[in-house]
Amino acid sequence: MKSRRVQVAVVQSAPILFDKQSALDKIASMTKEAAGQGANLIVFPEVFLPGYPRGLSFGARVGSRTVEGRKDWQRYWESAIEVPGTETGMLGELAKEFGVYLVIGMVERDQEFSTGTLFNSMIYLGPDGSLLGKHRKLVPTGSERLLWGQGDGSTLTVINTPFGRIGGLICWENYMPLARTAMYAQGIDIYIAPTADARDTWQSTIRHIACEGRCYVISCNQFATKASYPADLAYYADIQEDDDILSRGGSAIVGPLGDYVVPPLYNEEGILMATLDLSEITQSRFDFDAVGHYSRPDIFQLIVNDKKQEIVQKKFK
């Protein structure tokens, strides 16, 4: 019996917040390190480029914003990237150099309709250097909604690879049952779940998804400390009383029956490595297949709008 195997690497790290070059440098160095250990697929955390602004208020309260907070946000906006764009081209060349698939969380600046909106996105790059696809977070969580816009169903992306179908959702999107079902229905084998959630309950979430989807789950979080925050931010004081470790990580890899392939890593930077045997997915679906023999389409049906949503409909003669 022939088995399909792939070596995966999960990067748990953080760049200097709002510093695009710092993020690009870390992506390059850690891709080189992971590829040197034999990785075929390398995953970076939620908005790794240019970082997750945990703890910052940007001067926003209900009913008011401040001039200083707007300037902090402008700094975040300036460190965002366009997809496709110069930076995605550079990252594509990196993937090509090492012959790997790269999945990277990033802050994306809209370039089609309004340059004033940012998205929490992740991109997929192939070993030939091509941009294979992207996903925009459907619903930013809590205060994130002031930073990022909402994605739509056109980026519920699953990609064919020689070792299986890869795709995923970002952080608390994974608590959306219908969004998960939309991913399962595309035959996902390796489910990528970048997050900013370092709580113990997140581990329950990713293990449940693995059991439910009968897929491998790769969860990737940042390890971030105060040292990664520029001290000249207008609202740096927001984190001054916080612990030095702002995000303890918790990246992990889970198998299709819900058991850890690699247990969560906490309180340090690192790269998690594992060889995944995709034949175990086939075996796991023997007694449960959420969108196959365990579905009841005569009772339950999901309608997914996968059309790109446009506020302006352009019509030309």
C-alpha positions as CSV (number, residue, x, y, z in Angstrom):
1,M,0.0,0.0,0.0
2,K,1.4,3.3,-1.0
3,S,1.3,6.2,1.5
4,R,1.6,9.9,0.9
5,R,4.0,11.6,3.2
6,V,4.9,15.3,3.7
7,Q,7.3,17.0,6.0
8,V,5.8,20.1,7.6
9,A,7.3,22.9,9.7
10,V,5.4,25.3,12.0
11,V,7.2,28.5,12.9
12,Q,6.5,30.0,16.3
13,S,8.1,33.4,16.4
14,A,7.3,37.2,16.1
15,P,8.9,40.0,14.2
16,I,9.4,43.6,15.4
17,L,5.8,44.9,15.4
18,F,5.0,47.3,12.5
19,D,8.4,46.5,10.9
20,K,7.8,44.9,7.5
21,Q,11.5,44.3,6.9
22,S,11.9,42.6,10.3
23,A,9.1,40.2,9.3
24,L,10.5,39.6,5.8
25,D,14.0,38.9,7.3
26,K,12.5,36.4,9.8
27,I,10.5,34.6,7.1
28,A,13.6,34.3,5.0
29,S,15.9,33.0,7.8
30,M,13.3,30.6,9.3
31,T,12.3,29.3,5.9
32,K,15.9,28.5,5.2
33,E,16.2,26.7,8.6
34,A,13.0,24.7,8.1
35,A,13.9,23.7,4.5
36,G,17.3,22.7,5.7
37,Q,15.5,20.2,8.0
38,G,13.6,18.8,5.0
39,A,10.3,20.7,5.2
40,N,8.1,20.6,2.2
41,L,5.4,22.8,3.7
42,I,6.2,25.7,6.1
43,V,3.5,27.6,8.0
44,F,3.8,31.1,9.7
45,P,1.4,32.5,12.2
46,E,-1.6,34.9,11.9
47,V,-0.5,38.3,10.6
48,F,3.1,37.4,11.1
49,L,3.8,40.2,8.5
50,P,4.0,42.7,10.2
51,G,2.8,41.3,13.6
52,Y,-0.2,41.1,15.8
53,P,-0.7,44.3,17.8
54,R,-1.8,42.5,21.0
55,G,-2.8,44.8,23.8
56,L,-2.8,48.1,21.9
57,S,-5.9,50.3,21.9
58,F,-4.9,52.7,19.1
59,G,-6.6,55.3,21.3
60,A,-10.1,53.9,20.5
61,R,-13.0,54.0,22.9
62,V,-16.7,53.7,22.2
63,G,-17.7,57.0,20.6
64,S,-14.2,58.5,20.2
65,R,-10.8,58.1,18.6
66,T,-7.6,60.1,19.0
67,V,-5.2,61.8,16.7
68,E,-2.3,59.8,18.2
69,G,-4.1,56.5,17.7
70,R,-4.8,57.3,14.1
71,K,-1.0,57.8,13.6
72,D,-0.3,54.5,15.2
73,W,-2.8,52.9,12.8
74,Q,-1.2,54.7,9.9
75,R,2.1,53.1,10.9
76,Y,0.4,49.7,10.8
77,W,-1.2,50.5,7.4
78,E,2.2,51.5,6.0
79,S,3.7,48.1,7.1
80,A,0.9,46.2,5.3
81,I,1.4,44.6,1.9
82,E,-0.6,44.2,-1.3
83,V,-1.5,40.8,-2.7
84,P,-0.2,40.4,-5.3
85,G,2.6,42.9,-4.9
86,T,6.3,43.4,-4.5
87,E,6.6,41.5,-1.2
88,T,4.5,38.5,-2.4
89,G,6.9,38.4,-5.4
90,M,9.9,38.3,-3.1
91,L,8.3,35.6,-0.9
92,G,7.5,33.6,-4.0
93,E,11.1,33.7,-5.0
94,L,12.0,32.5,-1.5
95,A,9.6,29.5,-1.9
96,K,11.1,28.8,-5.3
97,E,14.7,29.0,-4.0
98,F,14.0,26.3,-1.4
99,G,11.3,24.3,-3.3
100,V,8.7,24.6,-0.6
101,Y,5.1,25.5,-0.1
102,L,4.8,28.6,2.2
103,V,1.7,29.6,4.0
104,I,2.1,33.1,5.7
105,G,-0.3,35.2,7.7
106,M,-0.1,38.9,6.8
107,V,-1.9,42.2,7.0
108,E,-3.1,42.9,3.5
109,R,-3.8,46.4,2.1
110,D,-6.7,46.5,-0.3
111,Q,-5.7,47.7,-3.7
112,E,-8.9,47.4,-5.8
113,F,-11.5,49.7,-4.3
114,S,-10.3,51.5,-1.2
115,T,-6.7,51.8,-0.1
116,G,-8.0,52.6,3.4
117,T,-9.0,49.1,4.4
118,L,-6.7,46.4,5.8
119,F,-7.5,42.6,5.9
120,N,-6.2,39.8,8.1
121,S,-5.1,37.4,5.3
122,M,-3.0,34.4,4.7
123,I,-1.4,33.6,1.4
124,Y,-0.3,30.3,-0.2
125,L,2.9,30.2,-2.3
126,G,4.0,27.2,-4.4
127,P,7.5,25.7,-4.9
128,D,7.6,27.2,-8.3
129,G,7.2,30.7,-6.8
130,S,3.6,31.2,-7.8
131,L,1.0,32.8,-5.6
132,L,-1.5,29.9,-5.4
133,G,-4.2,31.7,-3.4
134,K,-5.2,33.7,-0.3
135,H,-7.8,33.8,2.4
136,R,-9.2,36.8,4.1
137,K,-10.5,36.4,7.6
138,L,-14.3,36.5,7.5
139,V,-15.0,38.1,10.8
140,P,-12.3,39.9,12.8
141,T,-12.7,39.3,16.5
142,G,-13.6,42.0,19.1
143,S,-11.4,45.1,18.8
144,E,-9.8,43.6,15.6
145,R,-12.8,44.9,13.8
146,L,-11.4,48.4,14.0
147,L,-8.2,47.3,12.3
148,W,-9.4,44.9,9.6
149,G,-12.3,44.6,7.2
150,Q,-14.4,41.4,6.6
151,G,-13.4,38.9,3.9
152,D,-16.0,37.2,1.7
153,G,-16.7,33.7,0.4
154,S,-14.5,34.1,-2.6
155,T,-11.4,33.3,-0.5
156,L,-12.5,30.1,1.2
157,T,-9.4,28.7,-0.4
158,V,-8.4,25.0,-0.7
159,I,-5.4,24.1,-2.9
160,N,-4.4,20.8,-4.5
161,T,-0.8,19.7,-3.8
162,P,1.0,16.5,-4.6
163,F,0.6,15.4,-1.0
164,G,-3.0,16.4,-0.5
165,R,-5.4,19.4,-0.3
166,I,-4.4,22.3,2.0
167,G,-6.4,25.2,3.2
168,G,-7.7,26.8,6.4
169,L,-9.3,29.4,8.5
170,I,-7.8,32.1,10.8
171,C,-8.2,32.1,14.6
172,W,-11.8,32.4,15.7
173,E,-13.2,31.8,12.3
174,N,-12.6,28.2,13.4
175,Y,-15.5,28.6,15.9
176,M,-17.9,29.1,12.9
177,P,-19.4,25.7,12.2
178,L,-20.6,26.6,8.7
179,A,-17.2,28.0,7.7
180,R,-15.6,24.7,8.8
181,T,-18.1,22.7,6.8
182,A,-17.4,24.8,3.7
183,M,-13.7,23.8,4.1
184,Y,-14.5,20.1,4.7
185,A,-16.7,20.0,1.6
186,Q,-13.7,20.9,-0.5
187,G,-11.9,17.7,0.6
188,I,-9.3,19.4,2.9
189,D,-6.6,17.1,4.1
190,I,-4.2,19.5,5.9
191,Y,-6.2,22.2,7.7
192,I,-4.1,25.3,8.6
193,A,-5.3,27.3,11.6
194,P,-3.1,30.3,12.4
195,T,-4.2,32.0,15.6
196,A,-3.5,34.6,18.2
197,D,-5.2,32.5,20.9
198,A,-2.7,31.0,23.4
199,R,-5.3,29.8,25.9
200,D,-5.7,26.1,26.8
201,T,-9.2,26.1,25.3
202,W,-7.7,26.7,21.8
203,Q,-6.1,23.2,22.1
204,S,-9.6,21.7,22.5
205,T,-10.7,23.6,19.4
206,I,-7.9,22.3,17.1
207,R,-8.3,18.7,18.4
208,H,-12.0,18.9,17.8
209,I,-11.5,20.1,14.2
210,A,-9.1,17.3,13.5
211,C,-11.7,14.7,14.8
212,E,-14.6,16.4,13.0
213,G,-12.8,17.0,9.7
214,R,-10.8,13.8,9.8
215,C,-7.8,15.9,8.7
216,Y,-4.4,17.0,10.0
217,V,-4.6,20.4,11.8
218,I,-1.6,22.7,11.9
219,S,-2.1,25.5,14.4
220,C,0.5,28.3,14.4
221,N,0.8,31.1,16.9
222,Q,3.3,33.8,17.6
223,F,5.7,33.9,20.5
224,A,5.8,37.6,21.3
225,T,7.4,39.7,24.1
226,K,7.5,43.4,24.9
227,A,10.9,43.6,23.3
228,S,9.2,43.1,19.9
229,Y,7.1,46.3,20.3
230,P,8.5,49.7,19.3
231,A,8.7,51.9,22.4
232,D,7.9,55.1,20.5
233,L,4.3,54.0,19.8
234,A,1.8,56.6,21.0
235,Y,0.0,53.9,23.0
236,Y,2.9,51.8,24.1
237,A,1.7,52.5,27.6
238,D,-1.2,50.1,26.9
239,I,1.1,47.1,27.5
240,Q,3.5,48.5,30.2
241,E,1.7,46.7,33.0
242,D,1.4,43.4,31.1
243,D,3.7,40.4,31.6
244,D,6.9,40.4,29.5
245,I,5.6,37.5,27.4
246,L,2.6,38.9,25.6
247,S,1.9,35.7,23.6
248,R,3.1,32.4,24.9
249,G,2.5,30.5,21.7
250,G,0.9,27.1,21.8
251,S,1.6,26.0,18.2
252,A,0.8,22.4,17.6
253,I,0.1,19.7,15.0
254,V,-2.8,17.3,15.5
255,G,-3.6,14.1,13.6
256,P,-6.9,13.1,12.0
257,L,-8.2,11.2,15.1
258,G,-7.5,14.2,17.4
259,D,-4.2,13.1,18.9
260,Y,-1.1,15.3,19.0
261,V,1.5,14.6,16.4
262,V,3.5,17.4,18.0
263,P,2.2,18.8,21.3
264,P,1.9,22.5,21.9
265,L,5.1,24.6,22.3
266,Y,4.9,27.3,25.0
267,N,7.0,30.2,26.2
268,E,9.7,30.1,23.6
269,E,10.4,30.6,19.9
270,G,10.9,27.5,17.8
271,I,10.1,25.4,14.7
272,L,7.9,22.4,15.1
273,M,8.7,19.6,12.6
274,A,6.7,16.5,11.7
275,T,6.2,14.0,8.9
276,L,2.5,13.6,8.1
277,D,1.3,10.3,6.6
278,L,-1.8,11.2,4.5
279,S,-2.9,7.6,4.4
280,E,-4.0,8.0,8.0
281,I,-6.6,10.5,6.8
282,T,-8.2,7.7,4.6
283,Q,-8.1,5.4,7.5
284,S,-9.7,7.9,9.8
285,R,-12.7,8.4,7.5
286,F,-13.6,4.7,7.7
287,D,-16.2,5.4,10.5
288,F,-16.8,9.1,10.1
289,D,-16.9,11.5,7.1
290,A,-18.6,14.8,8.0
291,V,-19.5,15.7,4.4
292,G,-19.7,12.1,3.2
293,H,-21.4,9.0,4.7
294,Y,-22.1,10.9,8.0
295,S,-23.9,13.8,6.3
296,R,-27.7,13.9,5.8
297,P,-28.2,16.2,2.8
298,D,-31.9,15.2,2.9
299,I,-32.1,17.1,6.2
300,F,-29.2,19.6,6.2
301,Q,-27.8,21.7,3.4
302,L,-25.2,24.5,3.4
303,I,-25.3,27.2,0.7
304,V,-21.9,29.0,0.2
305,N,-21.8,32.3,-1.7
306,D,-18.3,32.1,-3.2
307,K,-18.7,35.2,-5.4
308,K,-16.5,38.2,-4.8
309,Q,-18.5,41.0,-3.2
310,E,-18.0,44.4,-4.9
311,I,-19.5,47.6,-3.6
312,V,-19.2,49.2,-7.1
313,Q,-20.4,47.3,-10.1
314,K,-18.4,48.5,-13.1
315,K,-20.2,48.3,-16.5
316,F,-18.6,49.5,-19.7
317,K,-20.1,49.6,-23.2
